[in-house]
């Protein structure tokens, strides 16, 4: 009997192992580097050049620069910088600009009441900072940013004071900041924006502080863009009154705002304004992109105003001439057929009932995450469902405890052709849930060889999910399969494959997965850095076969 039981156990285990092997796609293969010493850091950023990858790992006063061979893959070398930057510095951004790599940071000069923006050029080949940093420009007085509470909960600092927007050819950069308002009432205060443009060697192209034509209460800036000629574009939402509400009242069918395009020509601080009447279209999100041709493209999501404004009824796109004129406006509603894919029967019936009553079914909690402009002028919009659920529990003693779960769910990927017609629209099912912010959830996007790739951790049960089934839940930090969804740019053909099982990578499990730690290294490969325990990291090279 014991012998029979042992045989059954071995047979069951072999079946499980065989199943896990079968679920891995032959479209992908991977190779693992030798382990190397881990460096714990709050922020990790990766750049690829040739057959090497450079990683910057930032942890307060310490910054580590590491180099990797992306072909093997293998660790090459590293250099640690301790207290290299000023005591009160704040990292603003790290960019690749016209083949050079720059580390931008701000530092407040209290003696002269000035906010300063510095840069340090990084030598990619050596994996080293320049010996000295350089002052790019300084601003009189304080500028607005994000308030951050210190680790002990007492001190507070202002971070993210400057925003960076690169031109389409990656040769120029626009740096924007907002002066701290002197008038506290937003119905009386007019924003003053600093708009500075630089070339790839950080020589100044233009720069000025521009006072907005409407009060803070009546404006909501949506996006900025710098074209290859150094002209600045600002896309903004302008409210019709001081309510700052999308609707004047719940019965209104038209929005209480319109969209405007501000154009500031290179070398000028004069604002030229073009108006876009969205009327019955409530704009959720709009992004602005240069095409490198004689026009810009704007794309995003809209709602019909019924129900929650964060829910999406369709996608919008239009073109902008160099003088700011808006033309070729197109709207494409999300079909019920797409909305009902990968949903439960309950949700499908609910959507169909809404359609019958004239209350359109919507793609709920959809955030615009990526927008890609193809060379032919077509665009691809990528949206992802994201929401946070609050959980409150009560103890018999009368106390309360509040926790949050973070949800990264279904994706909507749509292509609008250059002529404004809908190319295709695809829904990608996923159901990622975690309790510690983004963690290892969401996805990494890149395009190569005429295909769009979306890489994320998923429950293996979803690999062959039929259209009439809702996706199984993937719990963040609890293993999962590294999954890739490939969509053909030409016709929208979609395939899905499992790359690896995070619990079975050679002879160990992988931890601390994050889509931010994925970097595209060639047209046929990408690298992923993960933790393997024993205070060691590894690099995994994934090949697109």
N, C-alpha and C positions, 0 to 999 in steps of 0.2 A: 504494500500500500504506500509506504514511504517513497519507494522507488518511482511508483506511478505519479505521486504528487510532485516529486522533483522534476520528472520529465515534463509534466504539465506546466510547471513554473518556467522551466527553460524554454519550452515551446512558446508560451505566452510572451515572455520577454523578447524572444527572437522575432515574433510577429510585430511587437511594438517597435522594435528597432527597424525592422523592414519597412513598417509604415512610415516612420520618420524619414527614412532615406527616400522613399517614393515621393514624398511631398516636396522634395527639393527639385527645382526646375533645372533642366539642362541648358536653359538660356543664360544661366549665370554660373560662375565658378569663383572660388575664393582661395586666397593664400594668406597665411598668418606670419607675421614677423616674429623674431625672437623677442622675449619680454625685455623691458627696460624700466628703470626706476620711475615711479609715479611722482608727479608734482601736483599737489592739490592746489587748485586755483578757482576763483569764483567765475572768471571769464576766460574762455579759450577761443582763439581765432586762428584760422588756417588759410594759407595761400599756396597755390600751385604754380610752378614755373618749370618748363622742361620736364625732366625726370626727377624733380625734387619737390618736397613740400616743406614749408616753413610754418611753425606753430608759435604763436605768442600766448603765453599763459600768465595772466595778471592776477595777483593776489595782494592788493594793497601796496605796500612799499616794495614788494618783490615782483620782478618780471623775469620770466624764463623764456629764452628763445631757443627752440629746438629745430633741427634739420633732419629730414628723412629722405631716404631713397624710395621713390614711389614705384619703381619697377620691381624691386625684389619682393616685398617691401622690407626696409630695414632702418633702424635708428642710426644716424650718422654722428651727431654731436649736439652739444647744448652749451649755452652761456647764461649764467644767472646774474641779474642786475639787482643790487640791493641799495635802496635809498639813492637811486640814480637821478630821480626827478625831484622837484621841490616838495617840501613837506605837505603843502596844501594843494597839490596838483589833483586834477580830476580828468580822467580819460574821456575824450570827446568822441574820437573815432580813429579807426585804422584803415587806410585805403590804399589800393593799388591804383595809381594815376599815371597814365602814359608810360607804363613800364617801370615806374618807380614806386617805392613803398614808403608811406608816411604814417607816423604816429603823432596824432594831434592831442594836445592836452591844454586845459585852461588853468589859470592860476590868478587868484585875486591879489591885487596890489593895494593893500589897505592904506599905505602911507600916501599914495597919490590918488586914491579912490578910482581905480581903473580895473576893468576886467581884461585879462590878457589871454591871447590865444597863441600858443607855441606849436612848433612842429619839430620832429626829429626824423631824419631820413634813415631808413633801415637798409643795410646792405644785405640783399637776399642771399648772394653767394656765400658771404662770410657768416651770415646769421648774427649780425651785430648792429647795435645802434651806432649812429655817428657820435663822435666824442662830445659835441656840444649841440644843444637845441637852439633854435632860432625863433625870434618873435615874428609872428606873421602880421598881426595887427592888435591894437588895443582899443577898448571902448571906454569912454568917460561914463562913470557911474555904473550902477548895477543893472544886470540884465536878468530876464526871467528864465526859469529852468524848472527842474523837478526837485521837490524837497525830499530829502532822504534822511531818515532817522538813523543815528549811529547804532553800532552793535550793542551798546549797553542801554540804549533806549533814552539817553539824555541829550546828546548833542544832535544838531541837525545841520545838514549841508545842502547846497544847491548843486545839482548835477545836470548833465545834458543841456547845457546852456546854448550850444551851437548845433545846428542841423546842417548836414552835408548832402548835396545833390550833384551827382556827376552827369556830365553831358553824355549823349548817346555814344560818341566815339571814345569815351573814357579819357579824353585829353584835357578836359577842363572841369572845374568844380565850382559850384555855388555854395557859399557858406552864409547861412541865415541865422539871425538872432533877433530877439524881441526885447526892447528896452522895458525895464520895470516901470509900470505906469506911475506917474506922479499924482494923478487924480484917481482915487479909489473907486468911485462910482462908475461902473462900466457903461452907463447910459450917457456919461459926460466925457469919457476918456477915449482918445483916438490912439490906436496902436502905432508905435514907431518901430519899423522893421529895418534892421541892418541887412543889406544885400551886397555881398562881396564876391566877385568872380576872379578866379586865378587859373593860369594855364598849368600844364603838366609839370613845370619846374617851379610852380608856386610864385610866378611873377604875376603881379596884380593886373587884371584886365579892366576891371571897373569896381567901384565901391561907393555906396552912399547909404545914408539913413533916410528912409521914405516914410512919410506920414500917411496912414491909410485914410481914404476919403469917407469912411463910415465909422461910427463908434464901435467899441468892442462888442457891445450888446447886439449890434446889428450885423456883425460879421463872423464867419467861421471859415478860416482858411483850410482848404482841402488838400492842395498839393502845390509843389513848386517844380520848375523845370528850367534848366539852362541849355540852350541849343548850342550847336557846334560853332556858331558865330558869336557867342557871348551875349545873346539877347535873353532877358529874364522873363519868365511867365509865371503868373500866380493865379491859381484857380480858387475861387472863393464862393461861399454861400452867403447871400445878402438877404436878410430878413426885411419884411415890409413894415414891421413895427418893432417896438421894444419888448415884445413878449418873449422873443427868442424861442418861440414854439413853431413847430412845423406846420401846425394848423391853428387858425384863429379859434375855431370851435370844432367839436367832434363831427358835426354834420357837413363840414366843408369838403368839397371834392377837389379843390385846387390847393396847392401848397402855399404857405404863407412866406415864401421866399423864392428867389430865382438865382441862377448861377451867373457869375461874371468872370471874365478873363481879363486880368491885368497884364499888360505888356510894357516892359521897360527896356527900351533899345540900348544896346551896348554903348557906354559913354554918356548916358542920359539918366536923369532921375525923374523924368516926366512919365506919368502913368497914362497909358492909352487903354480904354475900357471897352470891351465888347460884352453884350448881354445875351444870355441864353434862357428863354422862357420855358421852364420845365412844366409849368401849369399843373396838370393832373398827375404828373410823375414825381413821386417823392424820392429824391436821390439818397440812397444809403451810403454809397462810397464812390468816389471818383478819383482816378489816378491819371496823371498826365505824362506822356512820353514823347520824346523826339524820335523821328524816323530817319533822320539823316538826309531827308529829301526836302521838298519845299513845303512841308506841313508837319504838324504835330498830331498825335492821336490821343483822345481821351476815352477811357472806358471805365465801366463800373456796374453797380447794381441799382435797381430802383424798386419801389413799392407803389401800389395803387392807392395807398393811404388808408386802406381798411385794415383794422387790427394794429398789430405791432409794427412800427416803422422799421425795426431792425430785421423784419422778415422780408424775403425777396420774392418779387413777382417776375422779374426778368432782368435782362442785361441791356446796357445802353452803350453806344459808342458814337463819337462824332470826331470830325477833323477840324483843325485850326490852322488858318493861314498865318504867315509871319507877322501880319499886322493885327492878329487877334480875331479876325473874322471866323465865326463858327459856321460850319456847313456839313452836309452829308450826315445828318442825324439819323440814327437807326435805333429801334427798340425791338427786342425779341423776347416774347413771353416764354416762361418755362412751361412746357407742355405737361398736362396731368399725367401722361404716360411716363415721363421721366420722374416726376415727383413720386409716383407710386412704386417705382423700382426699389427693391430691397426693403420693403416696408411690411409691417404686420397687417393682417386682414382688418384689424380695428382702425389703423391709420388710413388704409386705403378707402374704407367706407366713409370715414370722416371727411377725407379730401373730396370724394365723389359727391357727398351731400352738399358740401360748400359750393362746388361747381354748379349743381342743380339750382341752388338758391341764388346764384349770381355773386356769391362771396368767394372770390377766387382762392383756391388752395395755394399755399406759399411754401417756399423753401425757408424754414425757420432758422434764425440765428446764424445766417450766412455772412461770413467775413471775407472780404477781398484780400487775398494773401499774395498772389503773384499775377503780374500782367506782362505778357511777352509780345513784342512787336517783331514780326517776321520781316525778312528782306523785301517781300512783295507787298508789304503794307497791311497784311492781315494781322489780326491780334488774337491771342489766346488768353482768356481770363480764368483764373483758378480761385475758387472760393471754398472755404472750409467751415463747417458748423462748429461754433465754439460757444460754450455757455458755462456758467458757474452755478451750482446748486448749494444753497445754504441749508445746513442741518442743525436744528436746535433740540437738545435733549434737556429734560428737567429731572432733577434729583428729588427724592422724598424730603430732603432737608430744605428744599426751596431754591437751590442753586440751579444755574443754567450752564450749559456747555454748547458752544457753537463751533461747528466744523464746516469745511467746504470741500466739495468734490468738483474737479475740473474735467470738462467733457470736450473732447476733440472727436467729432463724428464725421458724417458723410461729407464728401467733396463734390463740387460741381465744376466741371471743366468744359469750357465752351470756346468755339472758334468762330470769329466773325471775319468773313473774307474781305479783301480789299475793296470790293464793290458794295460792302455793307450787308450782304446777304449772310444768313446763318450757314456756316460750314457744317458744324456738327455740335452736339451737346451730349456730354457723358456724365453719368453719376458714378462715383467710386464709393462703395460701402465700407464703412469702418465704424467702430464703436469703442473708442479709447477713453478710459476713465482712470483718474488718479486723485490723490489727496495732497500732493505737494507741488502745486503749480503745473507748469508745462512738463517738467521732468523729461521722460523719454517719449513723449507723445508728439502729435502732429506729424509732419512729413518733410522730406527734403526734395526739392524740385531741381531738375536740370534737363536740358534738351540736347540731343546729339543724333547724328545720322538720320535726320528727318523724323525723329520720335520724341515724345515728351515722357519723361520718367518721373515717377513719384515713389519715393522709398520711405517705408515706415515699418514699425513693429506692429504685428497683428496676431490675432488668434488664428491658429492653423485651420480651424473649422471654416474659416471664411474664404479659403483659397479657391474653392469651386462653388461658391455660393450661387444658388439659382435666383433668378429675378424676383421670385415671389417669397423670398425668405429674408428676414431682417438679420443683420450681422451679429455674430456672437460677440460678447464683451471681451475686450483685452484690458486686463488690469495692469496699470503702470508699475514697473518694478517686479513683475511676476513672470519673467521669461518672455516668451513670444517668438514668433518667426519674423526674421527680417524679410519683408515682402516688397516686391517691385511691381508697379503697374505701368505698363507701356502703352501709350496711345499714339497711333500714327497721325502725324500732322496732316497728311494728305486726305485721308477719309475717315479718321476717328476710330479705326479698328483698335479694339482694346484687348490686351492679354495681361494675365497676372501670373506671377511665379514666386515661389519661396526661395530665398537665397541661402539662408542658413537658420538653424535652430539655435537660439541664444543660450540654451542649456547644454548644447553639444557642439562646441567649437573645438575640434581636436579632442584634448583630454581635460577640458575645463569649461566652466560657465563664464559668460561675460556680464559685466555690471556697468552701471553709470552710462547706459546708452543715451545719446542725445542726437537729434538730427542736426544740431549745430556742429557736431564733430565729424560730419561727412563733408568731404571735399572732392569735387570732380578733378581728375588728374589727366585725363585724355578723352578722346572721342569714344573710347571703348572701356573706360575703367574709372573707378572712384575708390578713395580710401576712407576708412572708418577707424577712429581711435576709440578704444574702450578699456575699461579696467578689468583685470583678471584676478584681483586679490593678491595677497602676499606683497602688497605695496608695489605692484607692477602693472604697467600698461602694455598694450599691444596695438599694432596697426594691422588692419585687415584690408587686403586689396581685393576688390570685387571686379571681375572681368565680365563685360557684356559679350557673350559668345555669339 
